[in-house]
Amino acid sequence: MLGQVIFTIGYFMDQQETNPCLPVALTMTWIITFAVSAPIHDRLQKNGKDPIQIKKLIRTNWYRTILWTLIPVMQVLLHG
C-alpha cells in the first residue's frame, strides 16, 4: 500500500497535467481499509465469529480488491 502511494506521488510530481482517477481510487482504497475494514477486523477479533460482520468484511474486501486491481492498471495506462 505504501508503495502505491509513493509511486502515485512520484507520478504526479512528474506530470504537467494530472488525471484525478488514480489519487481518487487510492484514497478510496485507504478510506475503505481504515474506516471500514479495519474496525470490522477489530470487532471480529474482540467478539469472535459473527456472520454479519464476516459478510460485511467480505463485501468491503471485494471493493478493495477491485480498486487495488484498477490502480496498477491506471498507473500503466497513465504512465504509458
N, C-alpha and C positions, 0 to 999 in steps of 0.2 A: 504494500500500500504506500509506504513511504517513497519507494522508487517511482511509482506512478506520479506522485506529487512533484518530485524533483524533476522528472522528465517533462511534465506539463509546464512547470515554471520556466525551465530552460527553453522549451519550445516557444513559449510566448515572449520571452525576452529576445528571442532571435527573429521574431516575425514583425513585419510592419503593420499588416492587417491581421486582426485576430478574429477567430470564429469562436463564439461563446459555447458551442456544443460540448467541447472537451472539458472545460472547467465546470460547466453545469453538471455534466454526468459524474465527474469526480466528486463534486460537492454533494450531490445527491447520494452517492455511494457512501460517503463518510457520514452523512446525516443518518441514513438508514442504519448503518453499522452501529454508531454510538448512541443514537437516540432511541432506536427501536430494538435491534437485535441484541446488543449487549445487556440491556435491562431484562430481556426475556431469559437470556442465559443465566443472569444472576438469580432471577426468580426460580428457575428450574434447579439451580444448584442449592438454593436455600430450602425450597419446598418439596423437592423431589419430582418425580414423574407427574406431569399434568397434561393430559391430552389436548386441552385447549391451547395452552402455551406452546406445546410442540407444533400444533397446526400453524399458529402464528409465526413461529420461528421458521418453519419450512417455507411459508409464503414469503417472508421477508428475505430468506436466503435465495429464493428464485429471482426476486428483484435485483439483489446484489449480484448474483451470477450473471444475469443479463447485462447489467451495467459494466461489470468487470470484463465481460467479453467484448462489449462495444468499445470500451476505452482504448484498448490497443488497436482495434480496427480503425477507429477515428484517428489515432496517432499516426498510423501508417498512411491513411488517406490524406490527412492534412499535411504530413511531412513530405509526402511524395509528390 
